[in-house]
Amino acid sequence: MAEEHKKEDISLPLFGRPFRQRVQEGWDNFLREEIKLRELIDGRADSEKIGEQLEILLAPVFDVVYAEVGFHEGKYDLILNLEGDWSRLFPLVYFKRHAPEEVLENWNILVGRQSREEKIGKYQLKTEEGLVSAEDFQIWTTWEGKAAEVSVYCEKLLALLQKKESAAYWIVYTMLDYALGELAEMKYIRKLEILRSPAGETALMLRELLPHFMEHLSLSREELSDAERYCRLYAGYQMKPDEEAQDGLRRDVYAGSSCFLPLLNEFWGGESRMMDAMHHDGIAAGYFCYPLYGFQGDSRSTEILDFRDDMADGIEEAAGPDSFLFTGGASGVYYGYLDFIAWDLKAVLDAAVSVFGRTGIDWVMFHSFRLDAEGIMLFRKK
């Protein structure tokens, strides 16, 4: 019985407090309590006390809190970190987007650690052996298109690298975050290696890294730090379809596009870490599956794409952007797929029944991005 209940929960995750509601309640809580956090910052309280207050303020929204604070140009900074996890990007951007005007009077809400390019030369991190500063790092980059492989040498980290490699890598990633910005580091650094000896004489310093990336990528500093931009970066993909597969698990797909490829990759690999994390926060991610046999003729491909776009627009209008986010879609041999994140799944499913129902299509199924979930038939024409 317990297994059946679990299967129902992951197949149709209708949360008691969906993320949309959690965000509303979270900002209300933040407004009531944020003055205590400002007082701690003004009083230069230790990081532990500030961390405890951040937990109080953000725990109503997020199951796990990764955040930092600061003060810049007359305003306090609330920095919401991804900690290397792309599944956090969309919820954090949603949370930022819904910040009340009263909060913004005192606070900048930022997604991802921000570049400290102008101050990076003074930035230091504490290790077991002492302080490591930006000037201690030498960096080499190798580019393939817009992806960089980065090699780093830091003599002061050699002992830590030998004893506790993960801690050494955490320090290097953190320093790269403060040089580039966390989002740029995550998106454009494909591989990182800490070297035991320098790779050569011509090396970059941390303070030179951001201009180097800006020049190579032809992007401004503002573009590299713009979290909204990363949410809109769609990538196309092609697959070899299984022409025998008619189970709605996307094995018949031959082409698609997505702004959330890491989630698709986990789905295809039968993994669920990202989905588990989102479910803890009241977020559902999945797709609508519907038959394509009604699309015929020379303009079939165009009509399939237009239909999907029309459905996405209609569902967003009916459910509201506070409940629905379109993340892409795919075309298969037998089925079409519309991918989305639901900040309030019930509102999205109700909207989908209404919008798809007006088209005359024979049936529509919802499926969570989990291979161990079951498809939920939203309607079927008699």
N, C-alpha and C positions, 0 to 999 in steps of 0.2 A: 504493500500500500504506500509506504514511504517513497519507493522508487517511482511509482505512478505519479505521486504528487510532485516530485522533483521534475519529472518529465513535463508535466503540465506547466510548471513554473518557468522552465527554460524555453518552452515552445510558445507560450503566451504570457510573457512577463508583464502583467497588469499590476504595477506596483501601487501599494497603498499611498505612498508619497512619491509620485513621479518627479523627475528632475525639475520640471517646470515649477512645481509647487515648492520644492526644496530651495530653489533659487529665490523665489519671492520671499519665503520665510527667512532665508539666510540674510538677504539684504536688510530686511526689517530688524533682524537681530544685530547686524553690523551697525546699523544706525544708532541703536540703543546703547551699544557697548563700546564703540570705537574710540570714544574720548579717553578711555582707560589705556588703550594702546598708544595713543598720541602722548599721553603723560609718561608712559614708560620710555618712549623714544626720546622725549625732551629731557627726561632725567637720566639718560644714558644707562638704562637698566641693562643687566647682563642678558645674553642671548637666550638663556633658559627661561627667564621670566617672560621675555617677549614671545618666545615660542609657545609657552603655555597660553598666553592671551590670544595668539593667532589660532590656536587649536579651539579655544572657546568660541571665537568669532566664525570660524569656517567649518567646524565639525557638523553643524546642521545641514550643510550642503554636500560636503565631500567626505567619503569614508576615510580617505587618507589625505592629509594636508601637507603640501610642499609649498612653503611660502617664505618670503623674506620681506623686510621693510627697510625703508630709507627715507631720506629727506633731500629734496632737490628743488632749487629755485622757488622756495616759499611754499612748497607742498610736500606732503608725505607720500611716499611710494609704497604701494602694496604690490609686490612682485610674485606672481603665481607661476611656479616652476613646473616644467614637464618631467624633469629628472630622466630624460632619455626615452620617454614613453609617448609616442605620437597619439595614442588613444586619449590622452589628456588634452590635446590641443583644442578639439571642438567644444568640449564642455567648458573649458576655461575661457574661450572666446565668447561663448554664450553667456557665461556668468559676468564677464566684463561688460558685455553689451547691455546688460540689464541693470547696471549700477544706477541707482537713483541720483538725480541732480544734487540732492543734499549731500550725498557722499562725495561727489566730484568737486564740491566746493573746497574740501580739504585734502582729497586724495587723488593721486594718479594711480589708475589700475592698469598694471602692465602684465602681459603674458610672456613668460620666459625671462630668464636672467638677461639683463641688459648689458650691452657692451660698455666697458669703462675705458674706452680708447684713450680719452684725454687724461685719465688718471692711472692707467694700467701700469706705468712705470713705478708708481708708489704702492701698488697692491701686493700684499703678502699673504701666504697661508702658512699655518703652523703645522709642522710635522713632528714626529718623535725625536728627530735629530736637530730641530730648530726651525727657523723661518726660511721659506722659499719665496723668492720675489720674481717678478716678471723678467727681470734682467738676467736671471739664471737659466733661461730657456733659449735653446737654439732649435729652429724649425726648418724643415724641408718639405716642399709640396710637389706632388706629381699629379697632373690633371689628366682626366679622360672625359672630355666634354665638360659637363658642369659638376662632375664628381671629383673630389680630391682625396688622394691618399697622403696622409700627413705623418711624418716621422719627427719625433721630438727627442732631444737630448738635454738632460739636466743632471749635472754631476751630483747635486745635493740629494737626488732621489734614488741614486744607485743602491744604497744600502736598503732603503725601504722596498725597492723593486725586488730585491733578493729575498727579503723576509716576508713581505705582504704585497704581492703584485697588485691586487685589487685596490688597495689603498693608494698606491702610486698612480694607478690609472684614474682614480677618482680625482686626485689633485690635478692631474694634467687636464682632464675634461673640464674641471671647474675653471682653471686658468684660461682654457680656450673659450669657455662661455663668456668670461669677462673681457676677453679680447675681441671676440667676434659677435657675441650675443648667442644665447642658447639655441634659438631657432635656426640661425644660420649654421651653427656648428652641427646640429642634428641633421639638417637637410643636405648640406653640401660636403661634409666630411664622411666619405664612404668607409675609410679604414684609418685606424690610428695605431701607431707602433711607437713604443718607448725604446730608444736605442741604448745600448751599453757603451757606445763610443760615438763620437761625432761622425756624421755621414760625409762631411767635406768642409771646405773652408767657407763656401758661400752659403750662408744661412740667414733666415729671417729671424728677427726678434719679435716678441709678442706684440709690441706696439706697432709693428709694420704689417701685422696679419690682416687686419680689417681693410686697409687700403689695397692690399694685394688681392683679397677676395673681391672687393668692389670692382677693381679693374678687370679681373679675369671674367667675372660674371656679368659685367656691364650693369650693375645694380647699385643704387644709392644706399647710403646707410639706413635711411628711412625705410626703403623697400626691404632690406635685409632683416629689419626688426619688426616689420608689420605682420602681426599674427593673422589678421584677416586675409592678407595675401596668401599665406600658406594654406589657408582653408580653401582657397579657390584654385589651387594648382592641380589641374586635372591631367591625368596621364592615360593615354590609350594603350590597349593591349590586344593581342591576338592569341587565340588558342586553337589547338587541334580538337575539334568536337568529337565526342563519342556519339555517333549517329544511332546507337542502340539505346541511349539513356533517355528515358522519358519520366524521370522521377522528380523533376523540378529542383534538383540539387546542382544545377548549373553545369553539369558535365556535357551538355549539348552546346555550350557557348563557343562561338567562333570569334567574336569581337566585342569589345566593351571599352568603357572609360570610367575612371574613378578619381576622386580627390582623397580617397582613403584606402590606398592600395595595401598598407600593412594589415588592415582588417581582413581584406579579401585573401591575402596570403595565409593568414592564420586559419581562415575558414577552409581553404583548399587543403591545408596541411592537417586538418582535423584538430586544431588547437583551439583553446577558448580563454586564454589569459586576458586578452583585451575585453572580451565579452563579459567575463566574470567581474572585472574591474568596473565596467560600465553599469552592470546590474546592481552592484553595491551602491551606486549613486542614483539609482532609479532611472537609468537610461536604457532604452532598447534600440538595437540596430538590426536591420533586416532588409528584406526585399519583397516586392510584390512580383509574383510569377503569373503569367497569363498566356493563353494560346495565341499563336501567330498564324494559324491556318486560314484565318479570314483575310489576310493580306495577300493580294495577288497582283500580277501585272508587272510592267517594266519599272514602275516607280515604287515597287514594294519596299525596298530598303529605306527610301526617304519617308514613306508613309509610316513605317515602323518607328523610326526615330521621332517623327513629328507626333505620333500618338503618345509615345513615352513622355515627351516634353509637355504635351498638353495635360497628361494625367498628373505629372509632377506639379505643374502650375495650379491645376484645379485643386489638388489635395492641399497644397500650401495655402491657397486662398480659403478653403473650407475649414481646415484645421487651425490655420494661423501659423505664422513663422515662429511663434513661441512654442509650438508643438512639433513642427516638422522641418527637417533639413534634407534636401535632395543631395545625394553624394555621388550619383552616377547611374550607370545601368549597362546592360549587355543584351546582345541579340544571340539567340541560339537557333539551332536547326528547327526546334519545335516551339520554343517559348521565348517570350520577352521578359526582361527583368528590370525592375525599377528599384534602385538602392536608396536607403535613407537612414537617418538617425531620428528616433522619436523621443522628444523631450517629454511627451505625454502620449503613450502608445494608444490608449483608448480613444483619444480625440483623433488620432491619425487613422485608426482602423475604421471608425465611424465615417470619417471624411472619405476614405477610399471606397467604402461600400457605395456611398452616394455618388461619387464622381465616376467610378468605373461602371456603376449600374446604369448610368445614362447613356453609355456608349453602345449598348447592345452586345457587348462581348459575352461569351458563354460562361466564363468563370474566372475568378481571381483567387489566388492563394497567398497568404502571408507566411514567410519563413524567416526565422531568426538566423543570424549568421553563425550558426552552430550546426555541425554535421550530426550531432547527437540529438537535435531537436526534431520535432515532427511539424510538417506543414499544416497550417490552419486554413481551411477553406472558408473564405469570407462570404461567397455566394456562388451558386450554380444555377443557371437557367433551367427551368423544367422543360 
